[in-house]
Amino acid sequence: MAKKLDHTAAVGHLSKVDRKLARIIAKAGPCRLQPERTQSIFEALLESIIYQQLNGKVAATITERVKALFPENTHSLRTRRGLVAAFPTPEQVLAATPELLRSAGLSQAKMLAIRDLAAKTLDGTVPTARDAHRMSDDKLVERLVQVRGIGRWTVEMLLIFRLGRPDVLAVDDYGIRKGFAKIHRMAELPKPKELLAYGERWRPHRSVASWYMWRAAEMKDLPMVGQKEAKKSAVKKSAKNAATKSVKQQSGGRGRA
């Protein structure tokens, strides 16, 4: 059985082994990372595919349109605001024509990915949530990247936000890399290998560390050094050019004092 998130233990460990991260933890406050337990693995991945490379608002609209293609599901999910549409089942996705799925705003690639997801859910490649909880992180990555349109990053987001795995570090994630760069006052984003090596000190709580990297990336009063250093460099360059110009003028334009 996979380990569960323990925010108290994670914050204590991270604050002890990483002083720079400790300052971000103090500034951002308690970790609010909580897995979404209500979605099935199929639903979580379906939503992830829709959201890939899209603005959040646009993706949310398309998601609702996909749900609306299956009005018979409306009664299955009730909220305080009344009846709302639920995600389609794998069987419903495969029974729908490609044209119908495309009518919701899905690209050809995403339509094909969703159909492949449905097929691989039915043949057992995509595990149920119960089975997924018994599998290791690496085994889940190995299994799920077989689905069209699903890469390692998508599975890592599933591990963190759906399954609540405590030790996941998505080194290719832009937000995590940006947060790391800002914390360490770097002019450029770290290479994935660099971030992976540094993150060894965060084990076994790298998911919570990732959450604080995302918070750091959002902090407006925590600029990357590249932004400040660029200004300093421009000032120094301007001063150097002015000094060089002055010397040339004094030496008759020959460039020597």
C-alpha positions in Angstrom: 0.0 0.0 0.0 1.4 3.4 -1.0 2.2 5.9 1.7 -0.1 8.9 2.4 0.6 12.6 2.6 1.6 13.8 6.0 1.8 17.6 5.9 3.2 18.0 9.4 6.0 15.6 8.9 6.7 17.0 5.4 7.0 20.6 6.5 9.2 19.7 9.5 11.6 17.7 7.3 11.7 20.3 4.5 12.3 23.2 6.8 15.1 21.3 8.5 17.0 20.2 5.3 16.5 23.3 3.2 16.7 26.8 4.7 15.7 28.6 1.5 12.6 26.5 1.2 11.9 27.0 4.9 11.5 30.7 4.2 9.0 30.0 1.5 7.1 27.7 3.8 6.9 30.4 6.4 5.7 32.9 3.9 3.2 30.7 2.1 1.7 29.2 5.2 0.3 25.7 5.8 0.3 23.2 2.8 -3.2 22.9 1.3 -2.4 20.0 -1.0 -5.3 17.6 -0.8 -5.9 14.8 -3.4 -9.2 14.8 -5.3 -10.7 11.5 -4.2 -14.0 11.7 -6.1 -12.7 11.1 -9.6 -11.9 7.7 -11.1 -8.5 7.3 -12.7 -10.3 7.3 -16.1 -12.1 10.6 -15.3 -8.9 12.3 -14.0 -6.9 11.3 -17.1 -9.7 12.3 -19.4 -9.8 15.8 -17.8 -6.0 16.0 -18.0 -6.1 15.3 -21.7 -8.7 18.0 -22.3 -6.7 20.5 -20.3 -3.3 19.9 -22.1 -1.9 23.0 -23.7 -5.1 25.0 -23.2 -6.1 28.1 -21.1 -7.9 26.9 -18.0 -11.1 28.7 -18.8 -11.2 27.3 -22.3 -10.4 23.8 -21.1 -13.2 24.0 -18.5 -15.7 25.0 -21.1 -14.7 22.1 -23.4 -14.9 19.7 -20.4 -18.5 20.7 -19.7 -19.3 20.4 -23.4 -18.0 16.8 -23.4 -20.1 16.0 -20.4 -23.1 17.6 -22.0 -22.8 15.2 -24.9 -24.1 12.5 -22.6 -27.3 14.0 -21.0 -28.3 10.6 -19.6 -25.5 11.1 -17.0 -27.0 14.4 -15.6 -28.9 12.7 -12.8 -25.8 10.9 -11.5 -24.2 13.9 -9.8 -26.1 16.3 -7.6 -24.8 19.5 -6.0 -26.3 22.4 -4.0 -26.9 24.1 -7.3 -28.9 21.3 -8.6 -28.2 18.5 -11.2 -25.0 18.8 -13.1 -23.4 16.6 -15.8 -21.0 13.8 -15.0 -18.1 12.5 -17.0 -19.0 9.9 -19.6 -18.0 6.3 -19.0 -15.4 4.5 -21.1 -18.2 2.6 -22.8 -20.0 5.8 -23.7 -16.9 7.4 -25.2 -16.3 4.4 -27.4 -19.9 4.3 -28.5 -19.9 8.0 -29.5 -18.8 8.8 -33.0 -15.6 10.8 -33.6 -17.7 13.6 -35.1 -19.8 13.8 -31.9 -16.7 14.1 -29.7 -15.1 16.6 -32.0 -18.3 18.8 -31.8 -17.5 19.6 -28.1 -14.3 21.4 -29.2 -11.8 18.6 -29.0 -9.0 18.5 -31.4 -8.5 15.4 -33.6 -5.5 14.4 -31.4 -7.4 14.8 -28.2 -10.4 12.9 -29.5 -8.2 10.0 -30.5 -6.4 10.2 -27.1 -9.7 10.0 -25.2 -10.9 7.1 -27.3 -7.6 5.3 -26.6 -7.9 6.1 -22.9 -11.4 4.6 -22.9 -10.3 1.4 -24.7 -7.3 0.9 -22.4 -9.5 1.5 -19.4 -11.8 -1.3 -20.5 -8.9 -3.7 -21.3 -7.3 -3.1 -17.9 -4.3 -1.1 -18.9 -5.6 1.8 -17.0 -6.2 0.5 -13.4 -9.0 1.2 -11.1 -8.3 3.6 -8.2 -8.2 0.6 -5.8 -5.6 -1.2 -7.9 -3.7 2.0 -8.5 -3.3 2.5 -4.7 -1.5 -0.9 -4.6 0.9 0.1 -7.4 4.2 1.9 -7.1 4.8 5.3 -8.7 7.1 3.9 -11.3 4.7 1.1 -12.2 1.9 3.5 -12.7 4.0 5.7 -14.9 5.1 2.6 -16.9 1.5 1.5 -17.3 -0.2 4.8 -18.0 2.2 6.3 -20.6 1.0 3.5 -22.9 -2.2 5.6 -23.4 -2.1 7.9 -26.4 -1.5 11.5 -25.3 -0.4 10.6 -21.8 3.2 11.4 -20.8 5.2 11.2 -17.6 4.2 14.7 -16.5 0.5 13.9 -16.8 0.9 10.7 -14.7 2.9 12.7 -12.1 0.1 15.2 -11.7 -2.3 12.2 -11.3 0.0 10.8 -8.6 0.0 14.1 -6.7 -3.5 15.4 -7.1 -5.6 12.2 -7.4 -3.7 9.5 -5.6 -2.0 11.8 -3.0 1.5 10.2 -3.4 3.9 12.0 -1.0 7.2 11.7 -2.9 6.7 12.9 -6.5 8.9 15.6 -8.1 7.8 16.5 -11.7 11.2 17.9 -12.8 9.8 18.9 -16.2 7.0 21.1 -14.8 7.5 24.7 -15.6 5.9 26.1 -12.4 8.2 23.9 -10.2 11.3 24.9 -12.1 10.2 28.6 -12.0 9.6 28.5 -8.3 13.0 26.8 -7.7 14.7 29.4 -9.8 13.1 32.3 -7.9 14.0 30.7 -4.5 17.6 30.2 -5.5 17.9 33.6 -7.3 18.8 32.0 -10.6 18.8 33.8 -13.9 17.6 30.8 -15.8 15.3 27.8 -15.1 17.2 24.8 -13.7 17.7 21.8 -15.9 15.6 18.8 -14.9 18.6 16.8 -13.9 19.8 19.6 -11.7 16.4 19.9 -10.0 16.2 16.1 -9.6 19.6 16.0 -7.9 18.9 18.9 -5.6 15.5 17.4 -4.7 17.1 14.3 -3.2 17.3 16.2 0.1 13.5 16.6 0.1 12.8 12.8 0.1 10.4 11.4 1.1 8.2 14.6 0.9 8.9 15.9 -2.6 5.2 16.3 -3.4 4.8 18.9 -0.6 8.1 20.5 -1.7 6.6 20.7 -5.2 3.5 22.4 -3.8 5.7 25.1 -2.2 7.7 25.5 -5.5 4.4 26.4 -7.2 3.6 28.9 -4.4 7.0 30.5 -4.9 6.4 30.8 -8.6 3.3 32.8 -7.9 4.9 35.2 -5.4 5.2 38.6 -7.0 7.6 39.9 -4.4 10.0 37.1 -5.1 11.6 38.0 -8.4 14.1 35.8 -10.2 17.6 37.1 -10.1 17.5 37.3 -13.9 15.1 40.1 -13.7 17.2 42.1 -11.2 20.5 41.1 -12.6 19.5 42.2 -16.1 18.8 45.7 -14.8 22.1 45.7 -12.9 24.0 44.5 -15.9 22.4 47.1 -18.1 23.4 49.9 -15.6 27.0 48.5 -15.4 27.2 48.2 -19.2 25.9 51.8 -19.7 28.5 53.1 -17.1 31.3 51.1 -18.8 30.3 52.4 -22.3 30.2 56.0 -20.9 33.6 55.6 -19.4 35.0 54.0 -22.6 33.6 56.9 -24.6 35.1 59.4 -22.3 38.6 57.8 -22.6 38.3 57.8 -26.3 37.4 61.4 -26.5 40.3 62.3 -24.2 42.7 60.3 -26.3 41.6 61.6 -29.6 39.4 58.7 -30.4 42.2 56.1 -30.5 40.7 54.1 -27.7 43.9 54.3 -25.5 44.6 56.4 -22.5 
